[in-house]
């Protein structure tokens, strides 16, 4: 029997994924393809390989705004330098993903966010209405525009036409991620608490279209169409439409609270959070435990690394205008270099791999494994402390669009210009830099490649402050 089992493994197609280890049937990362314009096919194949290496089998690829629609060029004109707009490669990427046993779901937001929100430039009459009864204000992350009113026939026609064109462009994709907006709904008289009724009409239409061509396609939606509950931050209630068990569901900490009764009826259920993108191993472990305790069949968190050039005041920060985003805060990288093989990104990759496999893994055991894998077999507890402290310097107060204050004098300078840097912020940055100086002294003669990289990154941070240390001085008293 053992020989037969071994033979079956050896003869299995190379793309077949092994049975999932741990509590989750599916894992992987959510990546905003449209906001990562500098990476080409070779870079994205490496990213897919990283997903597989980290034990994942799923790539939630937010694609709208990053494919060259022939019907609606307004959706990608803002992103014309995107490598996939320049040389469409997503079909080849999907083929590579399948060869590695990774599924690809194409992502977009109905009536809003990147690409779609640009349609209102040509059709301003379709802009959604805000709670004040006036046309919604422009909003965006990288791609600024307006969400659309789904009660308008032209909005619905455009949305179905555009999403269908994307589906037709990449027929080998394994399904869709239909991500409801987390920043605005339409409050016109025809929408209001019926907003998600209108959005659902589109969701059902595009789902039926996908299933008609590929019956086993997975379509992941948000729970707002079925729960009837208040939707966080939007000022409207969800709908109570009929749930089709072919749909999968995704839940998030900030916009889509878990619905256990719905989860039991769904094809799959996923928990999303931002831990790999912006936080640390303990947060990743907490996310894995949360997903496990909810009974989610998959934990697919964000690992986004923006590289777009800000054309507006992203996050309300005018100092970002005209600057290229710094992926994961790693400012030493060239624009075309993905960050996922960098030392500090590997900290969170290993954390995801290990805690998705065993959310209850002892953190001390994780630290030992992390030290061996990144710093060498003889890594000391102090060296692991240094590694985690260095990561904290990058992720401690980093936002989606701004590097941490400890690694960005420019951010601290912008705060100072608005009279915002409190004594607490200056003290925190100063204490972080003191710790990094001590770290650099301890590893001044590195014994492994990992230690050498630790030293290099710490010195990079310290060098950033060589000419700007005065930003951390207390302001002079008024006279």
JOMORA-V738748 format. One record per residue. N is the residue number from 1. RES is the residue in one small letter. OMEGA is omega in degrees with one decimal (999 if undefined). Layout:
BEGIN
N,RES,OMEGA ; N,RES,OMEGA
END
This chain:
BEGIN
1,x,179.3 ; 2,x,-180.0 ; 3,x,179.5 ; 4,x,179.1 ; 5,x,179.1 ; 6,x,-179.9 ; 7,x,-179.4 ; 8,x,177.0 ; 9,x,-177.7 ; 10,x,-177.1 ; 11,x,-178.6 ; 12,x,177.4 ; 13,x,-174.0 ; 14,x,-178.9 ; 15,x,-177.9 ; 16,x,178.8 ; 17,x,176.0 ; 18,x,177.0 ; 19,x,-177.1 ; 20,x,174.9 ; 21,x,178.7 ; 22,x,-170.5 ; 23,x,-171.8 ; 24,x,174.5 ; 25,x,-176.8 ; 26,x,175.4 ; 27,x,-179.2 ; 28,x,-175.7 ; 29,x,171.4 ; 30,x,-176.0 ; 31,x,179.5 ; 32,x,-178.1 ; 33,x,-173.2 ; 34,x,-179.2 ; 35,x,179.1 ; 36,x,-166.5 ; 37,x,-170.5 ; 38,x,-174.0 ; 39,x,-178.1 ; 40,x,-176.4 ; 41,x,-179.5 ; 42,x,178.5 ; 43,x,-177.5 ; 44,x,174.6 ; 45,x,175.3 ; 46,x,178.7 ; 47,x,175.9 ; 48,x,178.0 ; 49,x,178.4 ; 50,x,177.4 ; 51,x,-179.9 ; 52,x,179.8 ; 53,x,-178.9 ; 54,x,176.2 ; 55,x,-177.1 ; 56,x,176.1 ; 57,x,-173.0 ; 58,x,171.5 ; 59,x,173.0 ; 60,x,-168.3 ; 61,x,-178.6 ; 62,x,-162.9 ; 63,x,-176.3 ; 64,x,-177.1 ; 65,x,-177.8 ; 66,x,170.2 ; 67,x,-170.3 ; 68,x,176.9 ; 69,x,176.4 ; 70,x,-178.3 ; 71,x,-173.1 ; 72,x,-179.3 ; 73,x,177.1 ; 74,x,-177.1 ; 75,x,-180.0 ; 76,x,-179.4 ; 77,x,179.3 ; 78,x,-171.5 ; 79,x,-172.6 ; 80,x,176.8 ; 81,x,178.5 ; 82,x,-176.4 ; 83,x,178.9 ; 84,x,172.8 ; 85,x,-179.8 ; 86,x,-176.5 ; 87,x,-172.2 ; 88,x,-176.6 ; 89,x,-173.8 ; 90,x,178.6 ; 91,x,177.0 ; 92,x,177.9 ; 93,x,178.6 ; 94,x,178.6 ; 95,x,178.3 ; 96,x,179.3 ; 97,x,179.8 ; 98,x,177.5 ; 99,x,178.9 ; 100,x,-179.7 ; 101,x,-179.5 ; 102,x,175.8 ; 103,x,179.2 ; 104,x,174.5 ; 105,x,-177.8 ; 106,x,-174.6 ; 107,x,172.9 ; 108,x,176.3 ; 109,x,176.7 ; 110,x,171.5 ; 111,x,179.4 ; 112,x,178.3 ; 113,x,-161.2 ; 114,x,180.0 ; 115,x,-178.9 ; 116,x,-176.2 ; 117,x,178.1 ; 118,x,-177.2 ; 119,x,-179.7 ; 120,x,174.3 ; 121,x,179.2 ; 122,x,-177.7 ; 123,x,-177.1 ; 124,x,179.2 ; 125,x,-178.8 ; 126,x,-178.9 ; 127,x,174.4 ; 128,x,179.4 ; 129,x,-179.7 ; 130,x,179.1 ; 131,x,-179.1 ; 132,x,179.6 ; 133,x,179.4 ; 134,x,177.1 ; 135,x,-177.4 ; 136,x,176.4 ; 137,x,175.7 ; 138,x,179.7 ; 139,x,174.2 ; 140,x,167.1 ; 141,x,-175.9 ; 142,x,178.8 ; 143,x,-177.0 ; 144,x,179.3 ; 145,x,-173.4 ; 146,x,172.1 ; 147,x,-172.6 ; 148,x,176.0 ; 149,x,-176.2 ; 150,x,176.9 ; 151,x,179.5 ; 152,x,-176.0 ; 153,x,-178.7 ; 154,x,175.7 ; 155,x,-178.6 ; 156,x,178.9 ; 157,x,179.2 ; 158,x,-174.3 ; 159,x,179.7 ; 160,x,-179.5 ; 161,x,-178.0 ; 162,x,179.2 ; 163,x,178.5 ; 164,x,177.9 ; 165,x,177.8 ; 166,x,178.0 ; 167,x,-179.6 ; 168,x,-179.3 ; 169,x,-176.1 ; 170,x,-173.8 ; 171,x,-179.8 ; 172,x,179.1 ; 173,x,-174.5 ; 174,x,178.6 ; 175,x,-174.2 ; 176,x,164.2 ; 177,x,-179.5 ; 178,x,-169.5 ; 179,x,178.5 ; 180,x,-179.2 ; 181,x,175.9 ; 182,x,-176.9 ; 183,x,-177.8 ; 184,x,168.2 ; 185,x,177.3 ; 186,x,-177.7 ; 187,x,177.5 ; 188,x,-177.8 ; 189,x,-179.4 ; 190,x,-179.6 ; 191,x,-178.2 ; 192,x,-179.8 ; 193,x,173.8 ; 194,x,-177.8 ; 195,x,-174.5 ; 196,x,169.3 ; 197,x,179.6 ; 198,x,179.7 ; 199,x,-178.8 ; 200,x,179.2 ; 201,x,175.6 ; 202,x,-177.7 ; 203,x,179.2 ; 204,x,-178.3 ; 205,x,-178.4 ; 206,x,176.7 ; 207,x,179.9 ; 208,x,179.0 ; 209,x,180.0 ; 210,x,-177.6 ; 211,x,178.4 ; 212,x,-179.2 ; 213,x,-177.9 ; 214,x,-172.8 ; 215,x,-178.0 ; 216,x,179.0 ; 217,x,176.7 ; 218,x,177.4 ; 219,x,-177.1 ; 220,x,-179.1 ; 221,x,176.5 ; 222,x,-173.4 ; 223,x,-169.6 ; 224,x,-178.2 ; 225,x,-169.7 ; 226,x,-170.0 ; 227,x,-174.1 ; 228,x,-176.0 ; 229,x,172.5 ; 230,x,-179.4 ; 231,x,-174.0 ; 232,x,172.0 ; 233,x,-174.7 ; 234,x,179.0 ; 235,x,176.7 ; 236,x,177.7 ; 237,x,173.3 ; 238,x,-179.1 ; 239,x,175.6 ; 240,x,178.8 ; 241,x,178.1 ; 242,x,-177.3 ; 243,x,175.7 ; 244,x,-176.1 ; 245,x,173.0 ; 246,x,178.1 ; 247,x,165.5 ; 248,x,-177.3 ; 249,x,174.1 ; 250,x,-179.0 ; 251,x,-177.1 ; 252,x,179.9 ; 253,x,-169.1 ; 254,x,-171.7 ; 255,x,-175.6 ; 256,x,-179.3 ; 257,x,-178.4 ; 258,x,177.3 ; 259,x,-173.6 ; 260,x,-178.4 ; 261,x,176.5 ; 262,x,-178.2 ; 263,x,-178.4 ; 264,x,-176.5 ; 265,x,-173.2 ; 266,x,174.2 ; 267,x,174.2 ; 268,x,174.5 ; 269,x,-173.7 ; 270,x,170.4 ; 271,x,178.3 ; 272,x,166.2 ; 273,x,-174.8 ; 274,x,-170.6 ; 275,x,-179.8 ; 276,x,-177.5 ; 277,x,-164.4 ; 278,x,-171.2 ; 279,x,-169.4 ; 280,x,-177.4 ; 281,x,179.3 ; 282,x,177.4 ; 283,x,177.4 ; 284,x,176.8 ; 285,x,178.3 ; 286,x,177.7 ; 287,x,178.4 ; 288,x,177.7 ; 289,x,178.5 ; 290,x,179.3 ; 291,x,179.4 ; 292,x,-176.6 ; 293,x,176.5 ; 294,x,-173.3 ; 295,x,177.4 ; 296,x,177.7 ; 297,x,178.5 ; 298,x,173.0 ; 299,x,-176.0 ; 300,x,-177.2 ; 301,x,178.3 ; 302,x,167.3 ; 303,x,-174.7 ; 304,x,178.8 ; 305,x,-174.4 ; 306,x,173.6 ; 307,x,-179.7 ; 308,x,172.2 ; 309,x,-179.3 ; 310,x,177.1 ; 311,x,179.7 ; 312,x,-177.6 ; 313,x,178.4 ; 314,x,-176.0 ; 315,x,-179.7 ; 316,x,-174.6 ; 317,x,-178.0 ; 318,x,-178.6 ; 319,x,179.0 ; 320,x,-175.3 ; 321,x,179.6 ; 322,x,-178.9 ; 323,x,174.1 ; 324,x,176.8 ; 325,x,-177.4 ; 326,x,-173.0 ; 327,x,-178.4 ; 328,x,-179.9 ; 329,x,-174.3 ; 330,x,-171.1 ; 331,x,179.1 ; 332,x,-176.3 ; 333,x,169.6 ; 334,x,-175.5 ; 335,x,-177.3 ; 336,x,-177.1 ; 337,x,176.5 ; 338,x,-173.5 ; 339,x,-163.3 ; 340,x,176.5 ; 341,x,177.5 ; 342,x,-174.0 ; 343,x,-173.8 ; 344,x,173.7 ; 345,x,-179.9 ; 346,x,174.5 ; 347,x,-178.4 ; 348,x,175.5 ; 349,x,178.5 ; 350,x,178.3 ; 351,x,179.0 ; 352,x,-179.0 ; 353,x,-173.6 ; 354,x,-176.2 ; 355,x,172.4 ; 356,x,177.0 ; 357,x,-179.1 ; 358,x,-178.3 ; 359,x,-178.8 ; 360,x,176.6 ; 361,x,177.3 ; 362,x,-175.1 ; 363,x,175.3 ; 364,x,177.1 ; 365,x,176.3 ; 366,x,178.8 ; 367,x,178.9 ; 368,x,179.9 ; 369,x,-179.5 ; 370,x,179.5 ; 371,x,180.0 ; 372,x,-173.2 ; 373,x,-174.5 ; 374,x,-174.4 ; 375,x,178.8 ; 376,x,-173.7 ; 377,x,-176.7 ; 378,x,-177.1 ; 379,x,-179.1 ; 380,x,173.9 ; 381,x,178.7 ; 382,x,178.5 ; 383,x,177.3 ; 384,x,174.1 ; 385,x,-179.6 ; 386,x,179.4 ; 387,x,-178.8 ; 388,x,176.3 ; 389,x,178.5 ; 390,x,177.3 ; 391,x,178.3 ; 392,x,177.3 ; 393,x,-179.4 ; 394,x,-172.4 ; 395,x,-173.7 ; 396,x,178.2 ; 397,x,175.4 ; 398,x,177.4 ; 399,x,177.4 ; 400,x,-172.3 ; 401,x,-175.9 ; 402,x,172.4 ; 403,x,179.2 ; 404,x,178.1 ; 405,x,-178.5 ; 406,x,-177.2 ; 407,x,-173.5 ; 408,x,171.8 ; 409,x,179.7 ; 410,x,178.2 ; 411,x,178.4 ; 412,x,178.3 ; 413,x,178.7 ; 414,x,175.9 ; 415,x,-178.7 ; 416,x,-179.6 ; 417,x,176.3 ; 418,x,-179.3 ; 419,x,-177.3 ; 420,x,-173.8 ; 421,x,-178.7 ; 422,x,176.7 ; 423,x,-179.7 ; 424,x,179.4 ; 425,x,179.7 ; 426,x,-180.0 ; 427,x,-179.9 ; 428,x,178.3 ; 429,x,179.4 ; 430,x,179.3 ; 431,x,177.8 ; 432,x,179.9 ; 433,x,176.1 ; 434,x,179.9 ; 435,x,-179.9 ; 436,x,175.4 ; 437,x,178.4 ; 438,x,177.3 ; 439,x,-179.4 ; 440,x,177.6 ; 441,x,-178.6 ; 442,x,-175.0 ; 443,x,-177.1 ; 444,x,176.3 ; 445,x,-173.8 ; 446,x,-179.0 ; 447,x,179.9 ; 448,x,177.1 ; 449,x,179.4 ; 450,x,177.0 ; 451,x,179.0 ; 452,x,178.6 ; 453,x,175.7 ; 454,x,179.4 ; 455,x,-178.5 ; 456,x,-177.6 ; 457,x,178.0 ; 458,x,179.2 ; 459,x,176.9 ; 460,x,179.1 ; 461,x,-178.2 ; 462,x,179.4 ; 463,x,179.4 ; 464,x,-175.6 ; 465,x,-174.6 ; 466,x,-177.0 ; 467,x,-173.4 ; 468,x,-177.7 ; 469,x,-179.6 ; 470,x,178.0 ; 471,x,-177.5 ; 472,x,178.3 ; 473,x,174.6 ; 474,x,178.8 ; 475,x,178.5 ; 476,x,179.4 ; 477,x,177.1 ; 478,x,178.9 ; 479,x,999
END
